[in-house]
Amino acid sequence: MDANRGQGGIQLLLAAEQEAQHIVNAARNAKMARLKQAKEEADKDIAEYRAQMEAEFQKKVAESSGDSGANVKRLEQETEAKIQHLKTEAARVSHDVAHMLLRHVTSVKN
């Protein structure tokens, strides 16, 4: 009788071990499925974010390209204003500079 009870206990332990192994396997499979789902969701989020950033970048490139003509025009106007200022200043002091040069060239020093 003790042998049957020992045999039954072993069978019970083996059955419990198998059940535990099934539970562990099911948990492992659920974990792997969740990790795969999380990776897919992350990839989707990354793709959406990348598309959004690319759209913003393209928009900025388009804006700066469109403004390129405006920037060139503004720079041309600034350059023209500076050239005009230099011409005005040169005209204002040219008489004095010419007079000073003439005085230095014609004066004799020993």
Secondary structure as UniProt FT lines:
FT   HELIX           2..106
//
